C-alpha cells in the first residue's frame, strides 16, 4: 500500500472528535474519543465512533463506524446525557472494555466488545464490593474523564477526577461533598467493575498543589496514564486548559512529580511573544508509540467557539532520563517529516491562525465583537461524509501558518478563495520576515483561484500567508507549483 501524507487534523474535515486516547492493537492504531457535533451548542453531542490506521501508514484512516450510543447506558435511557471522554483497556479475557462518564453523572460506566472497534454493549457501573456505585458515597471522587491502566503484573488502575479553582462557583457548591482536587487513583478487580481500594491523589489540583512544583500547571482534567521504560506517566490538561502536561512517578498510584508541558495548542511556552499563535480553549489527549515513534494526541477548536473540536497529533521525544520536551503544533504531525513541497493542500491544515489583533480564548458561544477574526468552519450542517472545511473570514491583517514543507522547486503559489476581499496575500517563510511572493486577490462570489510568483530557496520551510486589503474572504485550499507558467 502506497504511503500517504498524514496531515493535521488527520481525520476528514467533517469529523469532530476530541479527547483522543490512542492505542495500538495488532498492526493498527485505534483512536477513541468523545464526539462533537459541528456547530453544536455543547460538548460531545454525538455517539462514540472509532477510526483506525495501519501503524506503518498513518495517512490512511478508516472509519470503523459508531461503536457505542449514549442511550445504551441504563442511567441514560432517554439519551439526554452526553458521552464524555472515554478510555479503553483490555481484559484478561481478551475483550475490550470502554470506560466513560455521562455528562450529568459522577458514576463510571463500562461497555465491552470482542473486538477493538466493534459494537460495544453496556457491561456495568463501577462499584464497591458492597454494591455501592463509585461516585455516589459522600466524599467520593467526582468522577470525570476516566483513564485506565494495566500494569505488567496484571493489576488494573483507574484514574478519574477534576480540579476546580479556589474562587469557582462549582467549588463553593461541591466542596466538602465530593473530592474535586486532582486526579485520583483506585485499583480495580479483574471483573473490570469492582473498586478494591480507597482513592488516593495521583496528580494534585490547585489546592493540594500549593507550594509544590506543580504550581502554575496543576491538574485540571483529562487523566491519561501510560508506562514507558519502567516509569509511570500521567498526561493531563492543566489549569491553563490549552496545554497538555505530564507527571512521572516510580509508582502507578502516587508520588507523581511534575514533568513539563508536552504541547500547547497555542504554542505558548515555545513562541517568544506572549500572544498565542492559535485561538485557545481546552485540550485533551494521550500518548502512543507506533512503529517506534511516540506521539502526543490533542485537539484544536473550530467554528469560532469551543464545541466543535478536531484531533491532531505530533511526534515527541522521550529522553533516557524520562523527560519529554515541549513539541510545537504543525500541519504534518503524523507524517514522519515535512510534507511534500508541491501539490494541493487544504487551508484547514493551518497550524497557526490569527487575526490582525491576535488571538483569544473561545467560549461556549461565539463571542460578540469577534467578527473580524478568522476561524475554521464548513458549509452546511453536521454530517458523515464530504466536507469543504475552510478558513473563513480572513480580513485585513489576518494570517495563517503551515509547518513544514520540503521544498525543492516552488515557483508559484495559488490560493482558492471566495468573498468580497480586494487586496493581496503575502507569502513568507517567517512571521514578519522577507516577503517571498505576493498574490493579488479580487472579489468573487464563487470559489476562484488566484496565484502569484514566489521565490523560495530549496529547504524545509514553514509558509505564512497574510492578507492585506478590504473586505473578507474564505479560503479553501492552496497549491504549490513547480513552474511559473500554468497550462
C-alpha positions in Angstrom: 0.0 0.0 0.0 1.4 3.4 -1.0 2.2 5.6 1.9 0.0 8.7 2.0 0.8 12.1 3.5 -0.5 12.5 7.1 -1.9 15.9 7.9 -3.2 17.8 10.9 -6.1 17.4 11.6 -5.6 13.8 10.3 -9.3 12.8 10.1 -11.6 14.2 7.4 -12.8 17.8 7.8 -16.4 16.7 8.6 -15.2 14.7 11.7 -15.1 16.4 15.1 -13.5 14.0 17.6 -11.7 15.5 20.6 -10.3 13.9 23.8 -8.2 11.3 21.9 -7.0 8.1 23.5 -4.8 6.3 21.0 -3.9 2.6 21.3 -2.2 0.0 19.1 -4.0 -3.3 18.8 -2.3 -5.7 16.4 -1.0 -3.8 13.5 -3.4 -0.9 13.6 -3.6 2.3 15.6 -7.1 3.0 17.0 -8.5 6.3 18.2 -11.1 6.6 20.9 -12.6 9.9 21.9 -15.8 11.8 22.6 -17.7 13.1 19.5 -18.6 16.7 19.0 -21.2 18.0 16.6 -20.3 20.7 14.1 -21.7 24.0 15.3 -23.1 22.2 18.4 -24.3 24.2 21.4 -22.4 21.9 23.9 -19.6 19.3 24.0 -19.9 15.7 23.0 -23.4 15.7 21.4 -22.8 12.7 19.1 -22.3 9.0 19.9 -18.9 7.4 20.0 -17.2 6.5 16.7 -13.8 4.9 16.2 -11.2 5.4 13.4 -8.1 3.3 12.8 -5.0 3.3 10.6 -2.1 0.9 9.8 0.8 1.6 12.2 3.1 1.9 9.2 0.8 4.2 7.2 -0.7 6.9 9.4 -2.1 8.9 6.5 -4.7 6.3 5.7 -7.6 6.4 8.3 -10.6 4.2 8.0 -13.9 4.9 9.8 -14.9 1.9 11.9 -18.4 3.4 12.5 -20.5 4.1 15.6 -19.2 1.8 18.4 -21.5 2.9 21.3 -24.6 5.0 21.8 -25.4 7.2 24.8 -28.9 5.7 25.2 -27.3 2.2 25.8 -26.5 3.1 29.4 -29.4 2.3 31.7 -28.8 5.6 33.5 -29.5 7.4 30.3 -32.3 5.6 28.5 -33.8 8.9 27.3 -30.5 9.8 25.7 -30.3 13.3 27.2 -26.9 12.8 28.8 -23.8 13.1 26.5 -20.9 10.6 26.4 -17.9 12.4 27.8 -14.2 11.4 27.2 -13.7 7.6 27.3 -10.7 5.3 27.7 -10.2 1.7 26.6 -8.4 -1.2 28.3 -8.1 -4.9 27.5 -9.3 -7.5 30.0 -7.6 -10.8 30.9 -10.4 -12.5 28.9 -9.1 -10.8 25.7 -12.1 -8.5 25.4 -12.0 -4.7 25.1 -13.6 -2.6 27.8 -14.7 1.0 27.3 -14.8 3.3 30.4 -16.7 6.5 30.3 -18.8 9.0 32.3 -22.1 10.5 31.3 -22.4 14.3 31.3 -24.6 14.6 34.4 -23.2 11.7 36.4 -20.2 11.1 38.6 -20.6 7.3 38.0 -18.1 5.5 35.8 -19.8 3.2 33.2 -18.2 0.3 31.3 -19.1 -1.2 28.0 -17.5 -4.3 26.4 -16.7 -5.7 22.9 -14.9 -8.7 21.5 -13.0 -6.5 19.0 -11.3 -3.1 19.3 -13.9 -1.3 17.1 -17.0 -3.4 17.1 -20.4 -2.7 18.6 -19.8 -2.3 22.3 -22.5 -3.4 24.8 -23.2 -2.0 28.2 -21.5 -4.0 30.9 -22.0 -2.3 34.2 -21.1 0.6 36.6 -18.1 0.7 38.8 -19.0 -0.2 42.4 -17.5 -1.1 45.7 -17.7 -4.7 47.0 -20.9 -3.9 48.8 -22.5 -2.8 45.6 -22.5 0.9 46.2 -21.7 2.8 43.0 -18.3 4.5 42.9 -19.1 8.3 42.9 -22.3 8.0 45.0 -20.9 7.9 48.5 -20.4 11.2 50.4 -16.8 12.2 50.0 -16.3 10.1 46.8 -14.3 11.4 43.9 -16.3 13.4 41.4 -15.5 11.0 38.5 -14.6 12.7 35.2 -12.5 11.7 32.2 -11.6 8.2 33.3 -8.1 6.8 32.4 -7.4 3.1 32.8 -4.0 1.4 33.0 -3.0 -2.3 33.4 0.5 -2.8 34.8 2.9 -5.5 33.9 1.9 -7.6 37.0 -1.7 -7.5 35.8 -3.0 -5.0 38.4 -5.6 -2.6 37.0 -5.8 1.1 38.0 -8.4 3.7 37.3 -7.7 7.4 37.4 -10.5 10.0 37.4 -11.1 13.5 38.7 -11.3 17.2 38.1 -10.0 20.2 40.0 -11.8 23.5 40.3 -10.1 26.8 41.1 -10.4 28.3 44.6 -12.8 31.0 43.6 -15.1 29.0 41.3 -18.8 28.7 42.0 -18.6 25.0 41.3 -16.0 24.6 44.1 -18.2 26.5 46.5 -21.1 24.3 45.8 -19.3 20.9 45.8 -16.5 21.4 48.4 -16.9 19.1 51.3 -19.4 16.9 49.4 -17.0 15.3 46.8 -13.3 15.2 46.1 -12.6 17.8 43.4 -8.8 18.4 43.9 -7.0 16.3 41.3 -6.6 13.0 39.6 -7.4 10.2 42.0 -6.4 6.5 41.6 -8.2 3.4 42.7 -7.4 -0.3 42.0 -9.9 -2.4 40.1 -10.7 -6.1 40.3 -10.3 -8.4 37.3 -14.1 -8.1 36.7 -13.3 -4.6 35.5 -16.1 -3.2 37.7 -15.2 -3.7 41.4 -13.3 -0.9 43.1 -10.8 -2.6 45.5 -9.2 0.4 47.2 -9.9 3.8 48.6 -8.9 6.7 46.2 -5.5 8.3 46.6 -4.3 11.5 44.9 -2.1 10.8 41.9 -1.7 14.3 40.4 -2.8 17.3 42.6 -5.2 20.1 41.6 -4.8 23.7 42.7 -5.5 23.4 46.4 -3.4 20.3 47.0 -0.6 21.5 44.8 0.2 24.7 46.7 3.9 25.1 47.3 4.8 22.2 45.0 6.5 22.0 41.6 3.1 21.7 40.0 2.2 25.3 40.8 1.2 27.1 37.6 0.4 23.8 35.8 -1.7 21.9 38.3 -4.1 19.2 37.3 -7.4 20.3 35.8 -8.9 17.3 34.0 -8.1 14.5 31.4 -6.2 11.8 33.2 -4.3 9.7 30.6 -1.9 7.1 32.2 0.9 5.2 30.4 4.0 3.2 31.4 7.2 4.0 29.4 10.6 2.5 30.0 9.6 1.4 33.5 8.3 4.8 34.6 4.6 5.8 35.1 3.4 8.8 33.2 0.2 10.8 33.6 -0.7 13.1 30.7 -3.3 15.7 31.8 -4.8 19.0 30.9 -3.5 21.7 33.3 -5.3 24.6 34.8 -4.2 26.6 31.8 -6.5 24.3 29.8 -4.8 24.9 26.4 -1.8 22.7 27.2 -1.2 19.0 28.0 1.4 18.4 30.7 2.9 15.3 32.1 3.8 14.0 35.6 6.0 11.0 36.2 6.4 8.5 39.1 8.0 5.2 40.1 4.6 4.1 41.4 1.3 3.8 39.5 -0.7 5.2 42.4 1.1 8.2 43.9 4.4 10.1 44.1 4.0 11.8 40.7 6.3 14.7 40.0 5.7 17.5 37.6 7.5 16.9 34.3 6.6 19.7 32.0 4.5 20.8 29.0 4.2 18.3 26.1 2.1 20.5 23.8 0.1 23.8 23.9 -2.4 24.4 21.2 -1.3 28.0 21.0 2.5 27.1 21.2 2.6 29.0 24.5 6.0 28.2 26.0 7.6 28.0 22.6 6.9 31.3 21.0 8.9 34.3 22.2 5.9 36.7 22.2 3.2 36.1 24.9 0.5 36.1 22.3 -0.8 32.6 21.4 -0.4 31.7 17.7 -3.8 30.0 17.7 -7.2 30.5 19.2 -7.3 28.8 22.6 -9.7 26.7 24.7 -9.3 23.3 26.3 -7.4 20.3 25.0 -7.2 16.6 26.0 -5.2 13.6 24.7 -2.9 10.8 25.3 0.4 9.3 24.0 1.1 6.2 21.9 4.1 4.5 20.3 3.6 3.5 16.7 6.3 1.9 14.5 8.9 3.0 17.1 7.9 6.7 17.3 6.0 8.2 20.3 3.2 10.7 19.5 1.1 13.0 21.6 -2.6 13.4 20.5 -4.5 16.6 21.3 -7.4 18.6 19.9 -8.0 22.1 18.4 -11.1 24.2 18.1 -13.2 25.3 15.1 -16.1 27.4 14.1 -15.3 30.3 16.4 -16.3 28.5 19.6 -15.2 25.6 21.8 -17.8 23.0 20.9 -16.6 21.7 17.6 -13.1 20.1 18.2 -10.8 18.2 16.0 -8.0 15.7 16.7 -4.3 16.4 15.9 -1.1 14.7 16.8 2.7 15.5 17.0 5.8 13.3 17.4 7.5 13.6 20.8 11.0 12.5 22.0 11.4 10.8 25.4 15.0 11.0 26.7 16.8 8.3 28.6 16.2 10.1 31.8 12.4 10.2 31.1 12.0 13.8 30.0 9.7 15.0 27.3 10.4 18.3 25.6 7.5 20.5 24.5 6.7 20.0 20.9 5.2 22.6 18.5 1.9 22.3 16.7 2.4 21.6 13.0 0.5 20.7 9.8 2.4 17.4 9.4 2.3 15.7 12.8 2.0 12.0 11.9 3.8 12.3 8.6 7.2 11.3 9.8 8.7 14.5 8.5 7.8 17.6 6.4 5.1 17.5 3.7 5.9 17.3 0.0 6.8 20.8 -1.3 4.5 20.7 -4.3 0.8 20.0 -4.9 -2.5 21.0 -3.4 -3.3 21.3 0.3 -6.4 22.2 2.2 -6.3 25.5 4.1 -7.8 23.8 7.1 -4.4 22.2 7.9 -3.1 25.6 9.1 -1.4 25.0 12.4 -1.3 28.8 13.2 -4.2 31.2 12.7 -4.7 34.7 14.0 -6.4 38.0 13.3 -4.6 41.3 13.0 -5.1 41.9 16.7 -4.0 38.5 17.8 -6.0 35.6 19.2 -8.3 35.0 22.1 -9.8 32.1 24.1 -13.0 30.6 22.7 -16.1 30.3 24.9 -19.2 28.2 24.6 -20.8 30.6 22.2 -19.2 32.7 19.6 -18.1 35.8 21.4 -19.7 39.1 20.3 -17.3 41.7 18.9 -15.0 39.0 17.4 -16.4 39.1 13.9 -13.1 40.3 12.5 -11.3 37.1 13.4 -10.7 34.2 11.0 -11.8 30.7 12.0 -12.1 27.1 10.7 -15.6 26.1 9.6 -17.6 24.2 6.9 -20.6 24.9 4.8 -23.8 23.2 5.9 -24.7 21.2 8.9 -23.1 18.3 10.8 -22.7 15.2 8.6 -21.0 11.9 8.0 -19.4 12.5 4.6 -17.5 15.0 2.4 -16.9 18.5 3.9 -15.4 21.6 2.4 -13.9 22.8 5.6 -12.1 26.0 5.1 -10.7 29.1 6.8 -13.5 31.7 7.0 -13.4 35.5 7.4 -9.8 36.3 6.5 -9.7 40.1 6.9 -7.0 42.8 6.8 -4.0 41.6 8.8 -5.2 38.1 9.4 -2.6 35.4 8.9 -2.3 31.6 8.7 0.8 29.4 9.1 1.6 26.0 7.8 4.5 23.8 9.0 6.5 22.2 7.3 7.2 21.6 3.7 10.2 20.0 2.0 10.5 22.5 -0.9 12.8 21.6 -3.8 11.3 23.8 -6.5 8.4 26.1 -6.0 7.9 29.0 -8.5 4.2 29.9 -8.0 1.5 29.6 -5.3 -2.2 29.6 -6.0 -5.0 30.1 -3.4 -8.6 29.1 -3.9 -10.9 31.7 -2.2 -14.2 33.4 -2.4 -15.7 36.6 -0.8 -15.5 40.4 -1.0 -11.8 40.6 -0.4 -9.8 43.0 -2.6 -6.1 43.2 -1.8 -3.1 40.9 -1.6 -1.8 37.8 0.1 1.8 37.9 1.2 3.8 34.7 1.4 6.7 34.4 3.9 8.9 31.7 5.5 8.9 33.5 8.8 6.4 35.7 10.5 7.4 39.2 9.8 10.2 38.0 7.6 11.1 38.6 3.9 8.2 38.6 1.5 8.7 35.7 -0.9 5.7 36.4 -3.1 2.5 38.4 -3.5 -0.9 37.0 -4.6 -3.4 39.6 -5.8 -7.0 38.9 -4.6 -10.1 40.2 -6.2 -13.8 39.8 -5.1 -15.5 36.6 -6.2 -18.9 35.2 -5.2 -17.8 31.7 -6.1 -14.6 29.8 -5.3 -11.8 31.1 -7.6 -8.0 30.5 -7.8 -5.6 33.5 -7.7 -1.9 32.9 -7.9 1.4 34.7 -7.9 5.1 34.0 -8.5 7.2 33.2 -5.5 11.0 32.8 -4.8 11.7 30.1 -2.2 15.1 28.6 -1.7 15.2 24.8 -1.5 14.9 23.5 2.0 12.4 22.6 4.8 10.3 25.7 5.4 7.2 26.9 7.1 4.8 29.0 4.9 2.9 32.0 6.3 0.1 33.8 4.4 -1.0 37.3 5.5 -3.9 39.1 3.9 -3.9 42.9 3.5 -6.8 44.7 1.9 -10.5 45.4 2.2 -13.4 43.0 2.6 -13.1 39.4 3.7 -12.5 36.0 2.1 -13.0 32.3 2.8 -10.0 30.2 1.9 -10.4 26.5 0.7 -7.0 25.3 -0.5 -3.6 26.4 -1.8 -1.3 24.9 -4.3 2.5 24.9 -4.6 3.5 24.9 -8.3 7.0 23.9 -9.6 6.6 26.1 -12.7 5.7 29.7 -13.3 3.6 29.3 -16.3 0.4 27.3 -15.8 -1.2 25.3 -18.6 
